């Protein structure tokens, strides 16, 4: 072959019946892409020896490297090593080096090793063990003709560490000198994918820079990719063009998170924040506090789900609730005002709405959400109609609130609060 094609084979019934999502293929593909390799295909096989064997036979005839994940545990449904031996015409035997790896894992943690764990050292006779610093199952490596095969555990954290420590260096030794692909990733909020695509100045992009799209609801992911010695400078130019036409909609860059960026902006601006969430049930607070340093800006957060909580904690007038309802512009405003008075924070943000699937009316259908932001400059309130099921409505509401906070903090850098 003129190319160096790589395939991934994941094993496990749970991947094929919907119990678990396959994240290993994506992780492997991302690492390979960053290093200039091509993932030609991926397959999934159930926990059946003959199915795994058939997949291995097929792949070894079509690619130069196969990366297999799963089926290396100590239980009866861990059949990958046996299937590999059958596919490559080898016998199984206890591998002394692999057995010592298993024993050392338990010994180093002062834990008793079960007799069944010895099965993890039962490998094809020509296998070369691969160390696993995070788990009990050693990986192993085999060769069939011109094809190299690497077998890794299915646990994502173990798989990723072993891939980076053992498999990637082996691939680079087998096929060196590849021009690594460099990438910059941007997540945008507030524009549909088609509109973003129309705004990108493709004709002005440096030669070789490719644009790819993905969705991370409700964000649109834009990826700039290019290979070569001048990749960094080309990406700088492409990023500058993207910032020029879409900068105000970019929430994150590369490994950043929206909630992390909002936290950093609020902290840099010296702003304190309190939250009152109804339909989102604390989702926004959870996102913000998932990032280190949230205590620098977040003073308190309340899930004021029932009307009684809005009355008791936020001092929303009963007459207002009776006249306008909990899902209304008036209620959102009162929630934000009451929260800011109680917390004495610079900003108080309130969310109230109908996430569904029930509770909607002709006047207030499912997906109706009101946001309110109280600050020394006043109170800003706006209503939305979000589409989708309950989780989508909640997620969209939380991201819209993040966007409000992001833009407020950015404006604060240029226009100080009134006090």
N, C-alpha and C positions, 0 to 999 in steps of 0.2 A: 504494500500500500504506500501511496505517496503521502498520505496524511497519517496523523497519529490519533486515531479515533478511540474514545473512551466511552464505556457504558456503565450504568449503575443498575444493580439488581437489588431490590429490597425484598425481604421475606417477612411473612407474618400474616396470619388470617385476619388480624385486627386491622391491617391496612386495606384489606379488600372488602371487609364487611362494614366499614364506616366507623368502627369504634375509635380508631386513631388516625390522625392525619399524617401523611408522609412528609416530614420536614427534612429528613436526611438528604434526599435527592436535591432539594433546593440549596442546602448548605454546601454540599459537594460541588454543585454546579457553579455557585457563586465563587468559591475558592478557585476552581479550575479556570473560570473565565478571567479572574484577576491575574492569573499567571499565564494567560495566553493559550490555554488548552481548549479543545473542543469536546463537549459532551454530545456524542452522536445520538444516544437514545437512553431510555430508562424503562425498566420492566419491574413488575411486582409479581411475586409468586406466593401462593399459600404455603402453610406449614405441611407440605406433602413432599416427601422425598423425591418421588418421580417428577413432580412439577419443577422443583428446584434443579434437579439433574438435567431436565430437558432445556430449561432456560440457560443453564451454563453451557451446555453443548452448542446451543444456537449462538450465543454471544461470542464464544471463543473462536468461532468461524468467521465473524464479521468485524471484530474490533481488535485493537492491540492491547487494550487494558480493560479489565472488568473490576469494578469495585462493588463488593457484596456487603450488605449490612443486614444483621439480624440472624437469629437462630444459633447463637453460640453459647447459650446459657446451659444450666445443669439439668433442665427438666426434659421430660419425654418428648415435647414438641419442638425441641431445639435440634434440628436435623441437618443443618447446613454442612457441617463437616462430613457427615456420612454421604450426603448427596454429592459433595465435591469429590470425594474419593471415588464414587461410582462413575461420575462424569469423566474423570481423568484416568480411570482404570487403575486406581491405586488401592492398596489395602489400608485399613485403619490400625493405628498403634498408639500407645501412650507415648507422647513426646516428652522426654525427660526435662528439656528446657522449659517447655510450656507448663509442666507440672510444678516445677520450682517457682515459676511466676505466680501460679495460683496459690501455692502454699505461702509464699512470701507476702502476698496481699493480706492473708488472714493473720500471719505471724506479726506483721508490722502494726496491726491494729488490735492485737491481743484478743482475737476472736477465734472461736472454735470452728474449724473447717469441717463441713459435712462430707460424708463419703461420696455423695452425688456430685460434689464439685470436681472430683477427679475426672468426670466425663468431659470437662472443659479442656482437658489436655489430650483427649482422644482425637488425633488429627490424621489426615492423610500422610502416608509414610514419608513423602518427599516435602512436606510442609516446612516452611521456615517461620517460627513463631514471631509475633509482633507484640511488644510489651503494651500493657494497658495499665496506666498509673491510676486510673479512676475507678476500675471495676475488677471483678474476678475473672472475666473471660479474656484470655489472650486472643489476639487476632493471629492471622497467619497469611503466608504468601505462597503461591504456587505458580508454576509455568506450564503452559500447554502449547507446544510449538512456538509460534511467535507472539503468543498472547500471555500477558502477565495478569494474574488474578490476585486480588487483595481482599481478605475477608475480615470484616470489622463487626463489633457488636452493634445491636440496633439502638441502644440507649443513646440519644442524640449527643449528650455531653461527652460520653466516652468515645463515640464515633468521631466527633469533630477533633478532639485532642489527638487521637491516634492517626487520623488522616493527615493532620498538619505535621505531626512528629515523624511518621514513618512512611506514609504513602506518597505525599507530595515530593519529598526529597528523592524517593525511588523513581518517580515519574520524571523528575528533572534530570536524573542520572541517565535514564533510558532515552530521553528525547530532549537534550539541552538546547539552549540558544533560541527559545521561542520568545517572540516579542510580546511582552506582557501587555494586556489590555488595561488601560486606566479608565476610571469612571468617576463621574461626579453625579450625585443624586440630589434631586430637589423635590420637596413635597409642597404642593400648592393647594390652597383652599379658596373657594369662592367662584371658580370658573369650571365649566364642563370641559372634558377632554378635547372635544372638537374645537372649542373656542381657543384653548391653549395652543392646539396644533396650528390653527389659522394665524395666531399671533407670532409664532416663532419665525424669525427671518432666516429661513433655510439657505437662501442664496448667499447670505453674508457669512455663514459658518465656515470656519477653516476647512480646507480639503481633508477628508478622512474622518471628520467628526460625525458620528452617527447619533441619532436621537431615538430613544425608545420610551414607550409609555407603559405604565402599570397603574393599578388602582389599589388604594389602601383606604377604603371608604371611611370618611367622606373626602379623602385626599386624593389628588391626582399626582402620580409619581412620574417625574421626567428625569431620564437618565441620559447624560452625555458620555459617549464612549469613543475612544480613539487609541490606537496602538502606535508604537514607534518611539524613537529616541526623543522626538520633540513633542511628545504627548502632553507634558505638563503645560508648556506654553500655548499649545493649541486649545487645551481645555480652559486656560485662563481667558483667552480671547472669546471662546464660545460662552463661557459663564458671564462675561461682561455684557455680551449681547442679550443673553437671557435676562439678566438683571435689569437691563434697560427697558425691556418691553413687559416683563412680568414680575418685576421686583416686589411690588406691593402685595402680591398674592403668595409669595414664597414664605412658607411657615418654617421650613427646616432645610438644612443643607447637610448632605452626607449622613453621618451617624447621629445628628441632633434629633431631638424629639420636640413636638410642639409644646408639650407641657414643660419640658426643660427650658426651652427658649423663653416661654412666658415667665417662668420663675426668675430667670436671670435678668430679664428686662425689668420686672417689678422690683427686684432687689437693687439693681443699678439705679433705678429712679427713686429709690427710697420710699416706695409705696407699700402700705399695708393693706391687707385684703381680708374680708369676711364673706362667707358664702351661705346662702339659703337655697337648698335644692328641694324641689318637690318631685316632679316626674322623673328626674334623673337619679333619684335615690342615693346621692352621694358619689356618683360617678366622677364628676368634675373634681371633687375633693380628693378622691382616690388617685386620679391621674396626677394632680399637682403634688401630692405627698409621696408619690412613687419616686420622685426625684430628690436627691440629697439637697439639703439647704432650704427646704420649704419653710422652716420655722422663721427664716429671715423676713418673710413677707406675709405668710398666712397666719392670721390671729385666731380664727375659729371657723367652723363649718357646721351647719345644722341641716338635717334632713327633716324639713317641715312638711311631711307628707299629708297628714290629715288637717282639716280645717282647725281642729283644736290646737294643733301645734302653731299654726299661723296666728291664732288668737293669743295664745299664752306666751310664746317666745318672741314673736315679731310685732305684737301689738297691732295686728291688722284689725280694723274695726269690724264688729259683727254686722253692722248695717251695710258695710261695703260688700262683704261676702254674700249677704242675702240679696243685695240689689244686682251685683255684677257677676258673682260666682268666683270660685277660686282660680279658674283659668280665664283670666281677663287682664287687660292692660292695667286696670285700676288696682287689681290685687298684686300684680308684679311690682308696681310702683310702691305700694304700701309695704310690701315685704322688704324691698331694698331700703326704704327710708327707715323702717323700724329696726332693721338689722344694723344699719350704720349708726343709729342713735344708741343702740345697746352695746355695740362693740367699739365705737369711737375709732374705727379704722378709716383710712383715706378713701378706700373703695369698698362698696358692698354690692355684691352681685346676687340677683335672685333669678331663679328659673321656676316656672310653673307651666304645666301643659298636660296634654292627654297623649300618653305613649301607646295606649291601646293594649290589646285589640278591641276592648270594650270601652264604653264611657263617652263615645262621641255623640254629637247631636248635629242636626243640619246647620245650626249656627256655629257650633264648635266641633268640627269633625276630628277624628283621630289624626294626630300629627300637628294639631294646633299647639303652639308653644309661644310663651311670652318671656322675654328676657328684660331685666331692668338692671341698670348700673347707676348707683348713687355715688356721687363724689362731691367735693367742695364746689364744683362748677355746676351742680344741679343733678337732675335725674334723667337718664335717657332710657326710654322704653320702646320696644318694638315687638310686633307679633310676626310669627312665621307659620307656614304650613309645610311640614316636612313629610316626605313620602316614605313608604316602607313599613316593615313590621316594628314591633316594640323596641327591639334592640337597636335598629337603625335610627328610630326617632330619638332614643336616648343618646346614642352616640353623636348624632348630628347636633343635638342640643348642646352637648358638652363641648364639641369642637367650635360651635358658633360662639359660645361663651369665651372659650380660649382666644378666639379671633378678636372679640371685643376687647379683651384685656391686653392682647398683643398690640393692637392699634392704639389703645389709650396710652400704654406705656411708651410707645414710639413717639406719639405726639407730645407726651410730657417732657421728652428730652429737648423739645424745641419750644414748648409753650408751658411754663410753670403753672401749677395749680393756683387758683385764686386765694387759697388759704382757708 
